[in-house]
């Protein structure tokens, strides 16, 4: 069985090195860190230099947020996700509490 990675349809975090024109251009991001209370983008890199691959639409490689009902065995089951700012850091705005 082959599972397709859930795509990031929009990223509002314009100061991230992987963001070009509100799109994520890294192969995959990780959502949440081991001690994060919220679904932060753990791949966020603040930089003026742009990075990533222009032809790539980023996806969710892993989700470590156990309190999200879209998380199944550390895999995201949403149809797509949006990343945006929450307070002063980037979060998965598709997060849905259990």
Buried (B, 14 or more C-beta within 10 A) or exposed (E): EEEEBBBBBBBEBEEBBBBBEBBBBBBBBBBBBEEBEBBBBBBBBEEEEEEBEEEBBBBBBBBBBEEBEBBEEBBBBBEBBBBBEBEEEBBBBBBEEE
